[in-house]
């Protein structure tokens, strides 16, 4: 009885496909700007220095001497989780400080605007000619004299000049 060549052809096709799949694996390895190891079948970007390219096609390392950099060099380039957390906390603190500063600036601007509105109201009152009552240090009631009104009006105009 004659055996069919189909099973041996299937085995041969499977072996060829497995052999071909190995060439599709990443052939380049390098450490990017953030210290993360990258793998690709394409060359790294031109911005990556040759010293940080760990592997090229054919198993040849790009670092000087044909060997990958020492583990200490790669560990120094890649930040640890603690370093990443510290950087994150630093960014969060800077963000909170910036938000606090902008909130303080907004409050100062709102206070200034309110003070300017009060000064404008006081100026209108002074210019209206209406008698303005005062209370002295001893608690006695009185009215602004014409000289006092002129000084108050001059001071109010000086304050309003800073509002513009």
C-alpha positions as CSV (number, residue, x, y, z in Angstrom):
1,X,0.0,0.0,0.0
2,X,1.3,3.4,-1.0
3,X,1.5,6.2,1.6
4,X,0.3,9.7,0.6
5,X,2.9,12.5,0.5
6,X,0.4,14.9,2.1
7,X,1.5,14.4,5.8
8,X,5.2,14.9,5.1
9,X,4.4,18.1,3.1
10,X,2.3,19.4,6.0
11,X,5.2,18.8,8.4
12,X,7.6,20.5,6.0
13,X,5.3,23.5,5.6
14,X,4.9,23.8,9.4
15,X,8.7,23.7,9.9
16,X,9.3,26.4,7.3
17,X,6.6,28.7,8.7
18,X,8.1,28.4,12.2
19,X,11.6,29.1,10.9
20,X,10.3,32.2,9.1
21,X,8.4,33.4,12.2
22,X,11.7,33.9,14.1
23,X,12.8,36.5,11.6
24,X,9.7,38.6,12.3
25,X,10.6,39.1,16.0
26,X,12.0,42.4,17.1
27,X,15.5,42.8,15.9
28,X,16.3,46.2,17.5
29,X,16.4,47.0,21.2
30,X,17.2,50.5,22.7
31,X,16.5,52.6,25.7
32,X,14.3,55.7,24.9
33,X,14.5,59.2,26.4
34,X,12.3,58.2,29.4
35,X,14.6,55.2,30.2
36,X,12.1,52.6,28.9
37,X,13.5,49.6,26.9
38,X,12.0,49.5,23.4
39,X,11.9,46.6,21.0
40,X,11.1,47.0,17.3
41,X,11.7,45.5,13.9
42,X,12.6,49.0,12.7
43,X,15.6,51.0,13.6
44,X,15.3,53.5,16.6
45,X,14.7,57.2,15.9
46,X,17.8,59.2,14.9
47,X,17.5,61.1,18.2
48,X,18.6,57.9,20.1
49,X,22.3,57.9,20.8
50,X,24.3,54.9,19.6
51,X,25.3,54.2,23.1
52,X,21.7,53.5,24.1
53,X,21.0,51.0,21.2
54,X,21.2,47.6,22.9
55,X,20.7,45.3,19.9
56,X,20.6,45.5,16.1
57,X,19.8,42.8,13.4
58,X,22.1,39.9,13.4
59,X,22.6,40.0,17.2
60,X,25.3,42.7,17.0
61,X,25.1,45.3,19.7
62,X,25.6,48.9,18.7
63,X,27.5,50.0,21.8
64,X,31.3,50.4,21.5
65,X,33.1,47.1,21.7
66,X,30.2,45.2,20.2
67,X,28.6,44.4,23.6
68,X,25.6,45.9,25.3
69,X,26.1,48.5,28.0
70,X,26.8,47.3,31.5
71,X,23.6,46.7,33.7
72,X,24.6,49.7,35.9
73,X,24.4,52.0,32.9
74,X,20.9,50.7,31.9
75,X,19.7,50.9,35.5
76,X,20.9,54.5,35.7
77,X,19.1,55.4,32.5
78,X,15.8,53.7,33.5
79,X,14.2,55.5,36.5
80,X,12.9,53.3,39.3
81,X,9.3,53.3,40.5
82,X,10.3,55.3,43.5
83,X,12.0,57.9,41.3
84,X,8.9,58.0,39.1
85,X,6.7,58.4,42.1
86,X,8.9,61.2,43.4
87,X,8.7,63.0,40.1
88,X,4.9,62.6,40.1
89,X,4.6,64.0,43.6
90,X,6.9,66.9,42.6
91,X,4.7,67.6,39.5
92,X,1.5,67.4,41.7
93,X,3.0,69.8,44.3
94,X,4.1,72.3,41.5
95,X,0.6,72.1,40.0
96,X,-1.1,72.7,43.4
97,X,1.3,75.6,44.1
98,X,0.5,77.1,40.7
99,X,-3.3,76.7,41.3
100,X,-3.0,78.3,44.7
101,X,-1.0,81.2,43.3
102,X,-3.6,81.8,40.5
103,X,-6.4,81.6,43.1
104,X,-4.6,84.1,45.3
105,X,-4.0,86.4,42.3
106,X,-7.7,86.2,41.4
107,X,-8.7,87.0,45.0
108,X,-6.4,90.0,45.0
109,X,-7.8,91.2,41.7
110,X,-11.4,90.8,43.0
111,X,-10.6,92.8,46.2
112,X,-8.9,95.5,44.1
113,X,-11.9,95.7,41.8
114,X,-14.3,96.0,44.8
115,X,-12.1,98.7,46.5
116,X,-12.1,100.6,43.2
117,X,-15.9,100.4,43.0
118,X,-16.2,101.7,46.6
119,X,-13.8,104.5,45.9
120,X,-15.8,105.5,42.8
121,X,-19.0,105.5,44.9
122,X,-17.4,107.6,47.6
123,X,-16.1,110.0,44.9
124,X,-19.7,110.4,43.5
125,X,-21.0,111.1,47.0
126,X,-18.3,113.7,47.7
127,X,-18.9,115.4,44.4
128,X,-22.7,115.5,44.9
129,X,-22.5,118.2,47.5
130,X,-24.6,116.3,50.0
131,X,-23.7,116.8,53.6
132,X,-21.7,113.9,54.9
133,X,-21.9,113.0,58.6
134,X,-18.8,111.9,60.6
135,X,-18.2,110.6,64.0
136,X,-15.1,111.8,65.9
137,X,-12.8,109.9,68.2
138,X,-14.7,111.0,71.2
139,X,-18.0,109.8,69.7
140,X,-19.4,113.2,68.8
141,X,-21.2,113.5,65.5
142,X,-20.3,116.2,63.0
143,X,-20.2,117.0,59.3
144,X,-17.3,117.2,56.7
145,X,-16.1,120.7,56.2
146,X,-15.4,122.0,52.7
147,X,-11.6,121.6,53.4
148,X,-12.1,118.0,54.6
149,X,-14.3,117.3,51.6
150,X,-11.6,118.7,49.2
151,X,-8.9,116.5,50.9
152,X,-11.1,113.4,50.8
153,X,-11.9,114.1,47.1
154,X,-8.2,114.5,46.3
155,X,-7.3,111.2,48.1
156,X,-10.2,109.4,46.4
157,X,-9.0,110.6,43.0
158,X,-5.5,109.4,43.8
159,X,-6.8,105.9,44.7
160,X,-8.9,105.8,41.5
161,X,-5.9,106.7,39.4
162,X,-4.4,103.4,40.5
163,X,-7.5,101.5,39.4
164,X,-7.1,102.1,35.7
